[in-house]
């Protein structure tokens, strides 16, 4: 049984819900929102809207998870409300049999792994999805490069604002991503604000930052 949490602020596209419900897997689906939406299973979390998006999402997910006995489920699926899934996508993710897989906006994690590695807490930080992936990568439990685009996960592309790019750079330096990564990512996204954020970051370093930095550097050197 999968616990599926659909994360949105104030609206859910009916077609997206229909496609999720027709995935032909056993799942409990709940919509987690900041205000009530037109849905039966709706968990409303009143969260400070002035907080960064990733922080708001992490707080909302953790409060929602507190409503359930996680041991009843095999997996948690966190999916953003603007994501639509083609038939069979979740089954394809399950068939990978990875402890955590998917994409940032459609992330599938095994419950025992979530309990043991993430200590039953979703990341409450800018880039909460990156946190969920980078922590186990830093510990050597997964291969970061296994997170490739999954065919059939569709969502409207909205480029990050300069403010978001800078915030991401600040946060990801605190995670431990090294300068070589920051430079590479800045070139790929063609936005200097990420690098400026990385260089100016004053965020407290994550406890796994040194582990992550070494693993990323090794990946860049050895491939």
PAGUKOL-786557 format. One record per atom (N, C-alpha, C): residue in one letter; x, y, z. Coordinates in steps of 0.1 Angstrom, whole numbers, padded with zeros to 4 digits, always signed. Layout:
REM PAGUKOL-786557
AXYZ ...
***
This chain:
REM PAGUKOL-786557
X+0008-0012+0000 X+0000+0000+0000 X+0009+0012+0000 X+0006+0022-0009 X+0013+0034-0010 X+0005+0046-0003 X+0012+0054+0005 X+0006+0066+0010 X+0010+0077+0000 X+0000+0083-0007 X+0003+0093-0017 X-0002+0107-0012 X+0008+0116-0011 X+0005+0130-0007 X+0006+0139-0019 X-0005+0145-0023 X-0005+0155-0034 X-0003+0169-0028 X+0007+0176-0031 X+0011+0189-0024 X+0006+0200-0033 X-0002+0209-0028 X-0006+0221-0035 X-0009+0232-0026 X-0011+0244-0031 X-0014+0255-0022 X-0029+0257-0021 X-0036+0258-0032 X-0051+0261-0031 X-0059+0255-0042 X-0053+0246-0051 X-0061+0241-0062 X-0055+0228-0067 X-0063+0218-0071 X-0059+0206-0077 X-0066+0204-0090 X-0058+0202-0101 X-0064+0200-0114 X-0071+0186-0114 X-0084+0186-0117 X-0092+0173-0117 X-0086+0163-0126 X-0081+0167-0138 X-0075+0157-0147 X-0063+0150-0141 X-0055+0158-0134 X-0043+0153-0127 X-0047+0142-0117 X-0057+0145-0109 X-0062+0136-0099 X-0068+0123-0106 X-0075+0125-0117 X-0080+0113-0124 X-0069+0104-0128 X-0058+0110-0134 X-0047+0102-0139 X-0040+0095-0127 X-0039+0102-0116 X-0033+0096-0104 X-0041+0084-0099 X-0054+0086-0098 X-0063+0076-0093 X-0064+0063-0102 X-0060+0065-0115 X-0061+0054-0124 X-0047+0047-0127 X-0039+0048-0117 X-0025+0042-0119 X-0025+0027-0117 X-0036+0021-0113 X-0037+0007-0112 X-0027+0001-0101 X-0026+0008-0090 X-0019+0004-0078 X-0027+0007-0066 X-0024+0000-0055 X-0032+0003-0043 X-0025+0014-0035 X-0033+0025-0034 X-0028+0037-0027 X-0039+0044-0020 X-0035+0051-0009 X-0043+0060-0002 X-0039+0074-0006 X-0048+0082-0012 X-0044+0095-0018 X-0050+0106-0009 X-0041+0115-0005 X-0046+0127+0003 X-0040+0140-0004 X-0048+0150-0004 X-0043+0163-0009 X-0039+0171+0003 X-0027+0176+0003 X-0022+0184+0013 X-0021+0199+0008 X-0029+0208+0014 X-0030+0221+0009 X-0029+0232+0020 X-0027+0244+0016 X-0027+0255+0026 X-0041+0260+0029 X-0050+0258+0020 X-0064+0262+0023 X-0073+0250+0018 X-0085+0249+0022 X-0093+0238+0018 X-0095+0238+0002 X-0095+0226-0003 X-0097+0224-0018 X-0109+0215-0019 X-0114+0214-0031 X-0126+0206-0034 X-0122+0191-0035 X-0120+0185-0024 X-0116+0171-0024 X-0120+0164-0011 X-0123+0151-0011 X-0128+0144+0000 X-0117+0143+0011 X-0105+0138+0006 X-0094+0135+0016 X-0084+0146+0015 X-0087+0157+0022 X-0079+0169+0022 X-0074+0172+0035 X-0060+0173+0036 X-0054+0177+0049 X-0049+0192+0047 X-0055+0200+0055 X-0052+0215+0054 X-0041+0218+0064 X-0030+0224+0060 X-0019+0228+0069 X-0018+0243+0068 X-0021+0250+0078 X-0019+0265+0079 X-0004+0268+0081 X+0002+0272+0071 X+0017+0275+0072 X+0020+0289+0068 X+0030+0295+0074 X+0033+0309+0071 X+0038+0310+0057 X+0030+0318+0049 X+0032+0319+0034 X+0045+0328+0031 X+0050+0334+0041 X+0062+0342+0039 X+0075+0334+0039 X+0074+0321+0043 X+0085+0312+0043 X+0088+0308+0029 X+0101+0304+0026 X+0104+0299+0013 X+0096+0287+0009 X+0094+0285-0004 X+0085+0274-0008 X+0089+0261-0003 X+0102+0257-0004 X+0106+0244+0001 X+0103+0242+0015 X+0105+0253+0023 X+0103+0252+0038 X+0088+0249+0040 X+0079+0257+0033 X+0065+0255+0035 X+0061+0241+0031 X+0066+0235+0020 X+0063+0222+0016 X+0067+0212+0026 X+0079+0213+0031 X+0084+0204+0041 X+0076+0204+0054 X+0072+0215+0059 X+0064+0216+0070 X+0050+0210+0068 X+0044+0212+0056 X+0031+0207+0053 X+0032+0192+0052 X+0042+0186+0046 X+0044+0172+0044 X+0045+0165+0058 X+0054+0171+0067 X+0056+0165+0080 X+0044+0165+0088 X+0036+0176+0088 X+0023+0177+0095 X+0013+0166+0090 X+0013+0165+0077 X+0004+0155+0071 X+0009+0140+0075 X+0022+0138+0074 X+0027+0124+0078 X+0023+0121+0092 X+0023+0131+0101 X+0019+0129+0115 X+0005+0123+0117 X-0003+0124+0107 X-0017+0119+0108 X-0018+0104+0105 X-0007+0097+0102 X-0007+0083+0097 X+0002+0074+0105 X-0002+0062+0106 X+0007+0051+0110 X+0015+0047+0098 X+0027+0051+0097 X+0035+0048+0085 X+0038+0033+0083 X+0038+0026+0094 X+0040+0012+0092 X+0029+0004+0085 X+0018+0011+0082 X+0008+0005+0074 X+0011+0005+0059 X+0021+0013+0055 X+0024+0015+0041 X+0038+0010+0038 X+0039+0006+0025 X+0053+0002+0020 X+0061+0014+0014 X+0054+0024+0009 X+0060+0035+0003 X+0052+0048+0006 X+0060+0059+0005 X+0054+0072+0004 X+0056+0078-0009 X+0046+0083-0016 X+0047+0090-0028 X+0044+0105-0026 X+0053+0114-0028 X+0051+0128-0027 X+0050+0133-0041 X+0039+0140-0045 X+0038+0145-0058 X+0032+0159-0058 X+0037+0167-0066 X+0032+0181-0067 X+0019+0181-0074 X+0010+0191-0070 X-0003+0191-0076 X-0004+0194-0091 X+0007+0200-0097 X+0007+0204-0111 X+0013+0193-0120 X+0016+0181-0114 X+0022+0170-0121 X+0011+0160-0126 X+0011+0156-0138 X+0002+0146-0143 X+0010+0134-0147 X+0004+0122-0144 X+0011+0109-0146 X+0005+0101-0157 X+0012+0097-0167 X+0007+0088-0177 X+0005+0074-0171 X-0003+0066-0177 X-0006+0052-0171 X+0007+0044-0169 X+0007+0038-0158 X+0018+0029-0154 X+0031+0035-0149 X+0031+0048-0147 X+0043+0054-0142 X+0047+0050-0128 X+0038+0049-0119 X+0041+0045-0105 X+0045+0031-0105 X+0039+0022-0113 X+0043+0008-0113 X+0057+0007-0119 X+0061+0016-0128 X+0075+0016-0133 X+0084+0020-0122 X+0081+0030-0114 X+0089+0034-0103 X+0091+0023-0093 X+0080+0016-0090 X+0081+0005-0081 X+0090-0006-0086 X+0089-0008-0099 X+0097-0019-0105 X+0112-0017-0104 X+0116-0004-0102 X+0130-0001-0100 X+0136-0007-0087 X+0127-0008-0077 X+0130-0014-0064 X+0142-0007-0058 X+0141+0007-0058 X+0151+0015-0052 X+0145+0021-0039 X+0154+0023-0029 X+0149+0029-0017 X+0142+0043-0018 X+0147+0050-0028 X+0141+0063-0031 X+0144+0066-0046 X+0134+0070-0053 X+0135+0072-0068 X+0125+0082-0073 X+0126+0085-0086 X+0117+0094-0092 X+0123+0108-0095 X+0115+0118-0094 X+0120+0132-0096 X+0116+0140-0084 X+0121+0152-0083 X+0118+0161-0072 X+0104+0163-0070 X+0096+0164-0081 X+0082+0167-0079 X+0073+0155-0080 X+0080+0143-0080 X+0073+0130-0080 X+0082+0120-0074 X+0083+0120-0060 X+0094+0113-0053 X+0088+0101-0046 X+0093+0089-0048 X+0088+0077-0042 X+0099+0071-0033 X+0095+0069-0020 X+0105+0065-0010 X+0099+0053-0002 X+0107+0043+0000 X+0103+0032+0008 X+0102+0036+0023 X+0091+0032+0029 X+0088+0036+0043 X+0100+0032+0053 X+0104+0020+0053 X+0115+0016+0062 X+0128+0025+0060 X+0131+0028+0047 X+0142+0037+0044 X+0140+0051+0050 X+0128+0056+0048 X+0124+0069+0053 X+0125+0069+0068 X+0121+0059+0075 X+0121+0059+0089 X+0136+0058+0094 X+0144+0049+0088 X+0157+0047+0093 X+0167+0059+0089 X+0166+0063+0076 X+0176+0073+0071 X+0172+0087+0073 X+0159+0090+0070 X+0154+0104+0072 X+0148+0106+0086 X+0147+0096+0094 X+0142+0097+0108 X+0128+0102+0108 X+0120+0098+0098 X+0106+0101+0096 X+0103+0116+0095 X+0113+0123+0089 X+0111+0137+0087 X+0115+0141+0073 X+0105+0148+0066 X+0108+0153+0053 X+0117+0166+0055 X+0125+0170+0045 X+0133+0182+0047 X+0125+0194+0048 X+0127+0202+0058 X+0120+0215+0059 X+0130+0226+0056 X+0133+0227+0043 X+0144+0236+0038 X+0141+0240+0023 X+0147+0250+0019 X+0147+0253+0004 X+0153+0241-0003 X+0147+0236-0013 X+0152+0224-0020 X+0149+0212-0012 X+0137+0211-0006 X+0134+0199+0003 X+0135+0186-0005 X+0133+0186-0018 X+0134+0174-0026 X+0149+0170-0027 X+0157+0180-0029 X+0172+0178-0030 X+0177+0172-0017 X+0172+0177-0006 X+0176+0172+0007 X+0173+0157+0008 X+0161+0153+0004 X+0157+0139+0005 X+0166+0130-0003 X+0171+0135-0014 X+0180+0127-0023 X+0195+0128-0018 X+0199+0140-0015 X+0213+0142-0012 X+0218+0136+0001 X+0209+0135+0011 X+0212+0129+0024 X+0217+0114+0022 X+0208+0106+0016 X+0212+0092+0014 X+0224+0090+0004 X+0225+0099-0005 X+0237+0099-0014 X+0250+0101-0007 X+0249+0111+0002 X+0261+0114+0011 X+0265+0103+0019 X+0255+0095+0024 X+0258+0083+0032 X+0262+0071+0024 X+0262+0072+0011 X+0266+0061+0002 X+0256+0050+0001 X+0243+0054+0003 X+0232+0044+0002 X+0225+0044-0011 X+0227+0054-0019 X+0221+0055-0033 X+0231+0061-0042 X+0229+0060-0055 X+0237+0066-0065 X+0229+0078-0070 X+0234+0090-0067 X+0227+0103-0071 X+0223+0103-0086 X+0232+0097-0094 X+0229+0097-0109 X+0218+0088-0113 X+0212+0080-0104 X+0201+0072-0108 X+0188+0080-0110 X+0188+0093-0106 X+0177+0102-0107 X+0177+0109-0121 X+0172+0101-0130 X+0171+0106-0144 X+0156+0109-0147 X+0154+0117-0158 X+0140+0120-0162 X+0132+0107-0164 X+0120+0107-0158 X+0112+0095-0160 X+0101+0098-0170 X+0100+0090-0180 X+0090+0092-0191 X+0076+0090-0185 X+0068+0099-0188 X+0054+0098-0183 X+0051+0107-0171 X+0061+0114-0166 X+0059+0124-0155 X+0059+0138-0162 X+0047+0144-0163 X+0046+0156-0170 X+0042+0168-0161 X+0047+0179-0163 X+0044+0191-0155 X+0048+0203-0163 X+0041+0214-0160 X+0044+0227-0167 X+0058+0232-0162 X+0066+0235-0172 X+0080+0241-0168 X+0079+0255-0165 X+0083+0258-0152 X+0083+0272-0148 X+0097+0275-0143 X+0104+0284-0150 X+0118+0286-0146 X+0119+0293-0133 X+0130+0289-0125 X+0132+0296-0112 X+0135+0311-0114 X+0130+0318-0105 X+0133+0333-0105 X+0147+0334-0100 X+0153+0346-0102 X+0166+0349-0098 X+0167+0347-0082 X+0157+0351-0075 X+0157+0350-0061 X+0157+0336-0057 X+0149+0327-0063 X+0149+0313-0060 X+0163+0306-0063 X+0169+0310-0075 X+0182+0305-0078 X+0192+0308-0068 X+0192+0321-0063 X+0202+0325-0053 X+0199+0317-0040 X+0187+0315-0036 X+0183+0308-0024 X+0188+0293-0025 X+0186+0287-0037 X+0190+0274-0040 X+0205+0272-0038 X+0213+0282-0043 X+0227+0282-0042 X+0232+0282-0027 X+0225+0291-0020 X+0228+0292-0005 X+0226+0279+0002 X+0214+0273-0001 X+0210+0261+0006 X+0219+0249+0002 X+0222+0248-0010 X+0230+0236-0015 X+0244+0237-0011 X+0250+0249-0009 X+0263+0249-0003 X+0263+0244+0011 X+0252+0248+0019 X+0250+0242+0032 X+0249+0227+0032 X+0243+0222+0022 X+0242+0207+0021 X+0255+0201+0019 X+0265+0208+0013 X+0278+0203+0010 X+0282+0202-0004 X+0273+0207-0013 X+0277+0206-0028 X+0289+0215-0030 X+0300+0210-0036 X+0312+0218-0037 X+0312+0228-0048 X+0323+0236-0049 X+0324+0247-0059 X+0324+0241-0073 X+0330+0230-0075 X+0330+0224-0089 X+0316+0222-0094 X+0307+0217-0085 X+0293+0215-0088 X+0286+0228-0091 X+0288+0238-0082 X+0282+0251-0083 X+0285+0258-0096 X+0298+0257-0100 X+0302+0263-0113 X+0296+0255-0124 X+0296+0242-0124 X+0290+0234-0135 X+0275+0237-0136 X+0268+0238-0125 X+0253+0240-0125 X+0250+0254-0130 X+0259+0264-0126 X+0257+0278-0131 X+0258+0279-0146 X+0268+0271-0152 X+0269+0271-0166 X+0258+0265-0173 X+0253+0254-0167 X+0242+0246-0173 X+0229+0254-0173 X+0226+0261-0162 X+0214+0269-0161 X+0215+0283-0166 X+0227+0287-0169 X+0230+0301-0174 X+0224+0312-0166 X+0226+0310-0153 X+0221+0320-0143 X+0231+0322-0132 X+0238+0333-0132 X+0248+0336-0123 X+0243+0337-0108 X+0230+0338-0106 X+0225+0340-0093 X+0227+0327-0084 X+0227+0315-0091 X+0230+0303-0083 X+0244+0304-0077 X+0254+0308-0085 X+0268+0308-0080 X+0269+0319-0070 X+0262+0331-0072 X+0263+0342-0062 X+0257+0337-0049 X+0246+0330-0049 X+0240+0324-0037 X+0250+0315-0030 X+0256+0306-0038 X+0265+0296-0032 X+0277+0303-0026 X+0283+0314-0032 X+0294+0321-0027 X+0291+0329-0014 X+0279+0334-0013 X+0275+0342-0002 X+0268+0335+0009 X+0266+0322+0008 X+0258+0314+0018 X+0264+0315+0032 X+0255+0318+0041 X+0259+0319+0055 X+0251+0308+0063 X+0244+0299+0056 X+0235+0289+0062 X+0244+0280+0070 X+0239+0275+0081 X+0246+0265+0089 X+0248+0252+0081 X+0260+0247+0082 X+0263+0235+0074 X+0256+0223+0079 X+0250+0215+0069 X+0243+0203+0073 X+0253+0193+0079 X+0248+0184+0087 X+0257+0174+0094 X+0264+0165+0084 X+0258+0163+0072 X+0264+0154+0063 X+0271+0161+0052 X+0274+0174+0053 X+0280+0182+0043 X+0293+0177+0038 X+0302+0174+0048 X+0315+0169+0044 X+0315+0156+0036 X+0306+0147+0040 X+0304+0135+0033 X+0300+0137+0019 X+0290+0146+0018 X+0284+0149+0004 X+0295+0155-0005 X+0302+0165+0000 X+0312+0171-0008 X+0322+0161-0013 X+0327+0152-0005 X+0337+0142-0009 X+0331+0133-0020 X+0318+0129-0018 X+0312+0120-0028 X+0310+0126-0041 X+0306+0139-0041 X+0303+0146-0054 X+0317+0148-0061 X+0327+0152-0054 X+0340+0154-0060 X+0345+0141-0066 X+0344+0130-0059 X+0348+0117-0064 X+0340+0114-0077 X+0327+0117-0077 X+0319+0114-0089 X+0324+0123-0101 X+0327+0135-0099 X+0332+0144-0110 X+0346+0139-0115 X+0354+0134-0106 X+0367+0129-0110 X+0367+0116-0117 X+0359+0106-0111 X+0359+0093-0116 X+0348+0089-0125 X+0337+0098-0125 X+0326+0096-0133 X+0316+0086-0127 
***
